[in-house]
Amino acid sequence: MKTFNHEEMVRRNKVARYFTEREILATAHHPFIVTCHGSFTDERNMYLIMDFCQGGEFFYYIHSVKPRFDEAIIKTIVCELVLAFEYLHSLGVIYRDLKPENILIHESGHIRLADFDLSKHATPDAVRTHASPATPQSPVRLSEKSRINFSWRDKSFVSKHEYDMTSSTLDMRAESFVGTEEYIAPEVILGPYTMAVDWWTLGVFIYEMFTGYTPFRGSNYDETFTNILKGELKFPAKPRTKMSGAAKSFIVLLLKTDPQERLGARFDASEIKRNRWFKGYQWSLLPTEPPIKLKLGPMRGGIPDLSYFPRPEKIDDEEEPVEQADPAIGQLNTPMATAKLQEL
């Protein structure tokens, strides 16, 4: 159960975030997105009732669990995220805040994308229009309503999902300057931006899974933003998890500072799926095996095993993950950010 205090939400001007999250979760039905079973309110709080993900936050697995994931497991996690983003984008939703803390692990061992308070229903791009449903240089033709099908299998059931992806969906835009410092795409700093920001955050996240840290982190907000805008991507000589050339190339394509050149910018997830890192994968059947194997104990006194919810001191990351949001306006609050907001 996620609780939102009335007074706190009003004081911090975050009431709209609650309704955004509730609206998105009410319409989203996907195996890799947390399910909202209902909402209610009383005189003090608003509540969202969601899946209990007994595996806890993915942050724990990156910064605490040993041994580390190998590349095959990382790839499966990425596949699940790609399918989740593909579905959200088909609904016209930009997620905007991918990070380890916002990924939960279901008891099945599969991921669940959570925390949609910074997500946004994008507005149609007023600049670019589609004269035709497909472009000549495209390797894949998009019909005006291309149907995408995939199936997902868990322990005891097969769930088949169908949804529509229209060509106009790819040009939805937003301008809000929000997010988490280390994962923000360059165009979010410069504005405006499209759904391609989600593929940038995926690139940052994959880099972090391989190395244990994000690629552009600086000593302060402005230094981080400068590093992001420069886009000078460097890989460690010996990453924590051995990285193939295909994986490295995939990350480079996702972290293109020019969103027009970024993988996924033109044809969204269909571009991602065709990348050579996923060669041989059958997307219509993925993933049949969970990327994470949980060892859960039995319930005791009506309380489930909470061993995957470690105490803060057990996390081997020295600094707390920072949610870069201003309490008053819900946007980034740094000299660079303030100047950018004034420009907008």
SVG drawing of the C-alpha trace seen along z (x, -y; Angstrom):
<svg xmlns="http://www.w3.org/2000/svg" viewBox="-12 -33 53 57">
<polyline fill="none" stroke="black" stroke-width="0.4" points="0.0,0.0 1.4,-3.4 0.3,-6.2 0.0,-9.9 -0.6,-12.3 -3.1,-15.1 -1.3,-17.9 2.1,-16.9 1.0,-16.6 -0.7,-20.0 2.3,-21.6 4.7,-20.2 2.4,-20.8 2.4,-17.1 -1.4,-16.4 -1.3,-16.2 1.4,-13.5 -0.9,-11.3 -3.7,-11.6 -1.2,-11.1 0.1,-7.9 -3.4,-6.6 -4.7,-7.3 -1.7,-5.6 -1.9,-2.5 -5.7,-2.3 -5.2,-2.0 -2.0,0.0 -2.3,3.8 1.1,5.4 3.1,8.2 6.1,6.0 4.3,3.1 3.0,3.1 -0.7,3.7 -2.9,1.3 -5.9,3.1 -7.7,0.0 -7.5,-3.4 -9.3,-5.1 -9.0,-8.0 -9.7,-9.0 -9.5,-12.3 -5.7,-12.1 -4.3,-10.1 -4.8,-8.9 -3.9,-5.3 -3.0,-3.1 -3.3,0.7 -0.7,2.4 1.0,5.7 3.3,6.7 6.6,7.4 8.4,9.6 11.8,9.4 12.1,5.7 13.8,2.9 16.3,3.7 18.6,1.1 19.4,3.8 20.5,6.3 22.9,3.8 24.6,2.5 24.4,5.3 23.8,8.7 26.8,10.9 27.7,12.5 26.8,9.9 24.6,10.6 26.2,11.9 25.4,10.4 22.7,13.0 20.7,12.0 21.2,8.3 19.9,8.8 16.8,10.5 16.1,7.7 16.6,5.2 14.1,7.2 11.5,6.9 12.0,3.2 11.9,2.8 8.5,4.6 7.2,2.4 8.4,-0.8 6.9,0.3 3.5,0.8 3.6,-2.6 4.6,-4.4 1.7,-2.8 -0.5,-4.5 1.2,-7.9 3.0,-7.7 6.6,-8.9 7.9,-7.2 10.8,-9.7 12.2,-8.3 13.8,-4.9 16.3,-4.0 17.0,-1.0 14.7,-2.2 11.7,-2.3 12.1,1.3 10.6,3.9 11.1,7.7 7.9,9.8 8.0,13.1 8.1,14.8 11.5,13.3 10.3,11.0 10.5,7.2 7.7,4.8 8.1,1.1 6.7,-1.1 6.4,-4.8 4.6,-6.7 4.3,-10.0 6.8,-11.6 5.4,-10.0 3.4,-12.1 0.8,-11.7 2.7,-13.5 1.0,-16.0 1.1,-15.6 4.2,-17.1 3.1,-20.4 6.2,-20.7 6.5,-17.5 3.5,-15.9 3.2,-12.5 2.3,-13.1 2.4,-9.3 2.3,-6.4 5.8,-5.3 9.1,-6.9 11.1,-5.7 14.3,-5.3 12.7,-3.2 13.8,0.5 10.3,1.3 7.1,-0.1 4.7,-1.5 1.1,-1.2 -1.3,-3.8 -2.2,-1.2 0.4,1.5 -0.7,4.3 2.0,5.6 1.4,9.0 3.4,10.7 2.9,13.3 4.3,13.8 4.5,16.9 4.8,17.2 4.8,20.3 1.2,21.2 -0.4,19.2 0.1,17.7 -1.0,14.1 -1.4,12.8 -1.4,9.0 -2.4,7.0 -2.1,3.3 -1.9,0.7 1.1,-1.4 0.3,-4.3 2.9,-6.3 1.7,-9.5 2.5,-8.1 6.3,-8.3 6.2,-12.1 4.5,-12.9 6.3,-15.6 6.7,-17.1 8.6,-20.0 8.6,-19.5 12.1,-19.6 11.8,-16.7 13.7,-13.5 16.5,-12.1 19.9,-13.9 22.1,-11.1 19.6,-9.6 18.3,-12.8 18.6,-13.0 20.3,-16.0 17.0,-17.2 15.3,-17.3 17.8,-19.9 17.5,-21.8 13.8,-21.0 11.5,-20.0 11.7,-16.2 9.9,-13.1 9.7,-9.4 13.3,-9.0 14.2,-10.1 13.2,-6.7 15.7,-5.0 18.4,-7.3 17.5,-6.3 17.6,-2.7 21.2,-3.2 22.2,-4.8 20.6,-1.9 22.3,0.8 25.7,-0.9 25.0,-0.9 24.2,2.8 27.5,3.6 29.7,1.2 27.9,0.4 27.8,-3.3 26.1,-5.7 28.2,-7.1 27.8,-10.9 27.7,-11.4 29.6,-14.5 30.4,-16.0 27.3,-18.2 24.2,-18.7 25.6,-21.2 28.7,-19.1 26.5,-16.1 24.4,-18.1 27.5,-19.4 28.8,-15.8 25.4,-14.7 25.3,-17.5 28.9,-16.8 28.0,-13.1 31.6,-11.9 30.9,-8.2 33.8,-6.2 33.8,-2.5 36.0,-1.1 38.8,1.2 37.5,3.9 33.8,3.5 32.2,5.2 30.4,7.6 32.2,8.7 30.7,6.8 30.5,8.0 31.2,5.7 27.6,5.9 26.4,4.8 28.9,1.9 27.7,0.8 24.1,1.0 24.7,-1.3 26.6,-3.8 23.6,-3.9 21.2,-4.6 23.3,-7.3 23.5,-9.5 23.2,-13.1 21.3,-14.0 17.9,-12.4 17.3,-12.2 20.4,-9.9 19.5,-7.8 18.4,-4.2 14.7,-4.0 14.0,-7.7 12.5,-6.9 10.6,-3.6 10.7,-3.2 11.0,0.4 11.0,2.0 14.5,0.5 15.6,1.7 14.5,5.2 16.4,5.4 19.8,4.5 22.4,7.2 22.7,7.5 19.4,9.4 20.3,11.6 18.5,14.9 15.9,13.7 12.3,14.6 10.5,11.5 7.0,13.0 8.0,15.6 10.3,13.6 11.1,14.0 10.0,17.5 12.5,17.7 12.7,15.1 16.0,13.2 16.2,13.4 15.8,16.5 14.4,15.7 14.8,17.9 11.7,17.0 11.0,18.5 7.5,19.4 5.1,16.9 5.5,16.7 2.6,15.3 0.9,14.0 4.0,12.0 5.8,12.9 9.5,13.3 11.0,9.8 14.6,10.8 14.8,9.0 14.0,5.7 17.4,5.0 18.1,2.3 19.8,-0.8 23.1,0.0 23.3,3.2 23.4,1.4 27.1,1.0 26.5,-2.3 27.9,-5.1 25.4,-7.8 21.7,-7.8 20.0,-7.8 18.9,-11.4 15.5,-12.2 16.3,-15.5 12.9,-17.2 12.2,-20.5 9.7,-20.1 7.8,-23.2 7.5,-22.8 8.4,-19.2 11.2,-20.1 15.0,-20.2 16.3,-23.0 19.9,-23.9 21.4,-27.1 21.4,-25.5 17.9,-24.2 16.6,-27.5 18.0,-29.3 16.5,-26.8 13.1,-27.2 13.3,-30.9 14.0,-30.5 11.0,-28.2"/>
</svg>
